[in-house]
């Protein structure tokens, strides 16, 4: 292992950190889940910093980092839905968006050209709103009572940004595929 592998190792560890996060959410041990979720967030920032600051980037890292984020977020959403803290329809919407994006990326890669992952601004906003919702729900149950209106607003913010980011990916990559087909 070299120093350049450290960001990838951190991403793999974040994937494994999902297991205790999910366990604590299902056991409704929200304080511990919050700490673990925080550690995962710090690890995400750390691997990104190391990769960009030192140039320790790789194709594997470009896949592992967003995969680790998705595994943690989708698992957290599923767990929170199981314990009745977020609506099932929202979880289904988040999963549907991810399936559409992954399917589109695979089709693009096999039929058009190799795809380089580039998250759009609306996708980044969506990820932030998803994280804020998880943190808000867990905080509300564990440490700090939040206004129910805030949680409701966050649920709808996630829904809107999920649909918008999914539509954005379909639009942008469909247009790129069409342009590539005309060459």
N, C-alpha and C positions, 0 to 999 in steps of 0.2 A: 504494500500500500504506500502511496506517495501523498504528499501534502495536497496535491490536486484532487485527490479522492475524498478529502474531508467533507466538502459540501454534499457529495452523493451519500456518504455515510450518515450525515446528519438527516438527510431526507428519508433514508431507510429507517433510521431510529424514530423519526416522526410518524412513519407508517405504523411501526410497532407500538408507539405511544397511544395510538387510537384504541387499542384493546383496553387498557385501564381507564381511559376516558369514557368509553362506552359502558364499561362495567359500573363505574361510579355514577353515571347518569341513570342507568337502569336501577341501581340500588338506591337512587335518590340521595346520594352523598354529594351534594352540590358544591360544598366548599372544596372538597378534594378534586372534584371534576373541574372546578374553576381554576385551581392551581395547575392541574395537568394541562388544561387547555391553554393557559398562559405560557407554560413551558413550551408547548408546541408552537405557539405564536412567536416566541423568542427564537426558537430553533429555526423557524422559517426565515425570520429576519437575518439570523446569523449565517445560514447557508447562502442566502442571496448576497449578503455583504461580502463574504469570502469569495464567492464565485466572481462577482463583478470587480471588487477592489483588487484582487490578486490575479484576475484572469483565469481562475480555476474553473472554467466552464467546459462542458462537454455535451455531446448529444444526449448521453444518458442522463446527465443532470437536468437538461431541458425537459426531459420526460418525467424524471423522478419527482422534481419539485412540485409541479402542478398535480401529479398523481397523489403525492402525500397530502396536499391541501384538500383535494377532492375526497380522498378516503376519510380524512378526519371530519370534514364538513358533512358529507352525506351520512356517515355513521352517526354523527351527533344529531343530525336532523331525524334520522330513523329512530334513534333512542328517545329523543324528546317527544316524538309522535307516539311511540309505544307507551310512554308514561302520561300521555294526554296533555302535554304542555305546549305543543304546536299542532296546527291542523294537518291531518293526513293529506288533504288536497295540496297543501303547500309542498310537502315532501315529494309528492308525486310530480308536481310541476318542476321542482328542482332536478329530480332524477330524469324526467323527460327531456329537459333542456340539455343535460349532460349527454344523454343517449343520442340526441339529434346531432350535437357537436361532434361526438366521437365517431358516429356513423358517417357524417359528412367528411370528417378528416380522413377516415379510412378510404372512402370512395375517391376523394380528391387525390390522395397519395397513390392509389393504385391506377386511377384512370387518367390523371392529368400530369402531376409531377410530385416530387417529394415535398411534403408540407413542412414548413418551418413554423413552429408554434409562436404566435404573436397575439397575446391577449389584447383585446380592444379596451378602450377607456370604459365603455359601458360594462364590459365584463369585469374590469377591476372594481368598478362601483358596486356591481352585483356581489362580488366576493366580499367586499367590505360590509355591505348590508347583511349578508348571510352571517358573517362573523359577529356583527353587532347584535343581531337577533339572538344567536346562541348565547352570547355573553349576557344579554339583557334578561333572557328567560331564566338562565341559571342564577344570575344575581338576584332576580326577583324572588326566586324560590329559596335561595340559600342565605344571602347576606343583607340585601337591601331591597326593601319593597319599592317597586317602581309603579308609576301610574299605569293602570290597565290601558289607558288610551295610548300611551307610548308603545306598549307591546303591540297593540293593534296596528298602529301606524307602521311599526317595523315589519310586521307580517305583510302588510300591503306593499311596503317599499321593496321587500324581497320579491314578492309576486311580480310587481311591475318591472323591476330591473332584470328579473329572470326572463320574462317574456321578451323584453327589449334586447337583452344581450343575445338570446337565442336567435331572434329575428335578424339582428345585426350580423351575426356569424353567417347565417344562411344567405343573406343578401350579399355581403362582401365576397364570400367564397364562391357563390354562384356566378357573380360577375367576373371574378378572376378566372374561373373555369371557362366561361364563355369566351373571354379574351384569349386564353391559351388555345382554345379550339379554333380560333380564327387565324392563328399564326401558321 
